[in-house]
Amino acid sequence: MKKYEGISFALFIFSALVYLISIYGGVDLFPGQITIIILTVFPIIGLILAFSSKGGGFMKVISIIGNLAVLMIAVIVPVIVTTFFWNQP
C-alpha cells in the first residue's frame, strides 16, 4: 500500500503545479474546463488514496494536507465566495 502514498503525493504535486502555473504564470496549460476538472478530481482521488494507504508516514501526512489545501483554495473557497458574497449584480 506504499504506492498509494506515492500516487497521492504525485497527484498533490501535479494539481498544485497546475494551479500555481495557471493562476500566477498566466499560461493556460489546459482548456478552462479541463483545469477545473484537474483541480477538483485529482485532490479528491489523492485524499481517498492517502486515507486508504497503510502506515502513517511523512508522505501520507503531506499528501493529506496538500490535497486538502488544493481542494480548499481551488474549489471550496471560490464556491462559498461566489454563492454567498457575489450573488447580486
C-alpha positions as CSV (number, residue, x, y, z in Angstrom):
1,M,0.0,0.0,0.0
2,K,3.0,2.3,-0.1
3,K,2.3,3.0,-3.7
4,Y,-0.9,4.7,-2.7
5,E,1.1,7.2,-0.8
6,G,3.3,7.9,-3.8
7,I,0.4,8.2,-6.2
8,S,-1.4,10.5,-3.7
9,F,1.7,12.7,-3.3
10,A,2.2,12.8,-7.1
11,L,-1.4,13.9,-7.6
12,F,-0.9,16.6,-5.0
13,I,2.2,17.9,-6.7
14,F,0.7,17.8,-10.1
15,S,-2.5,19.6,-9.1
16,A,-0.6,22.2,-7.1
17,L,1.7,22.9,-10.0
18,V,-1.3,23.2,-12.4
19,Y,-3.0,25.7,-10.0
20,L,0.1,27.8,-9.5
21,I,1.1,27.9,-13.1
22,S,-2.5,28.7,-14.3
23,I,-3.0,31.4,-11.6
24,Y,0.4,33.1,-11.3
25,G,2.1,32.1,-14.6
26,G,-0.5,33.5,-16.9
27,V,-0.2,30.4,-19.1
28,D,-3.1,28.1,-19.9
29,L,-1.7,24.6,-19.8
30,F,-5.2,23.1,-20.4
31,P,-8.5,24.5,-21.6
32,G,-10.6,26.0,-18.8
33,Q,-12.9,23.1,-18.2
34,I,-10.0,20.6,-18.1
35,T,-8.2,22.7,-15.5
36,I,-11.3,22.8,-13.3
37,I,-11.7,19.1,-13.5
38,I,-8.0,18.6,-12.7
39,L,-8.2,20.9,-9.7
40,T,-11.4,19.1,-8.4
41,V,-11.0,15.4,-9.2
42,F,-7.2,14.9,-8.6
43,P,-7.2,16.2,-5.0
44,I,-10.3,14.1,-4.2
45,I,-8.6,11.0,-5.6
46,G,-5.4,11.9,-3.8
47,L,-7.3,12.2,-0.5
48,I,-9.0,8.8,-1.0
49,L,-5.7,7.2,-1.8
50,A,-3.9,8.8,1.1
51,F,-6.6,7.7,3.6
52,S,-6.6,4.2,2.3
53,S,-2.9,3.7,2.4
54,K,-1.4,1.9,5.4
55,G,1.0,3.4,7.8
56,G,1.4,7.0,9.0
57,G,4.4,8.1,7.1
58,F,5.5,11.6,6.3
59,M,4.4,11.4,2.7
60,K,0.9,10.4,3.8
61,V,0.6,13.4,6.1
62,I,1.9,15.8,3.4
63,S,-0.4,14.2,0.8
64,I,-3.5,14.7,3.0
65,I,-2.7,18.3,4.0
66,G,-1.6,19.2,0.5
67,N,-4.6,17.7,-1.3
68,L,-6.9,19.3,1.3
69,A,-5.2,22.7,0.7
70,V,-5.5,22.5,-3.1
71,L,-9.2,21.5,-2.8
72,M,-9.9,24.3,-0.4
73,I,-8.1,27.0,-2.3
74,A,-9.2,26.0,-5.8
75,V,-12.7,24.7,-5.2
76,I,-14.4,25.2,-1.8
77,V,-13.4,28.9,-1.2
78,P,-14.4,30.1,-4.7
79,V,-17.8,28.3,-4.4
80,I,-18.5,29.8,-1.0
81,V,-17.5,33.3,-2.1
82,T,-19.5,33.3,-5.3
83,T,-22.5,31.8,-3.6
84,F,-22.8,34.0,-0.5
85,F,-20.9,37.2,-1.3
86,W,-21.1,37.8,-5.0
87,N,-24.6,36.6,-5.7
88,Q,-26.0,40.0,-6.7
89,P,-25.2,42.0,-9.7
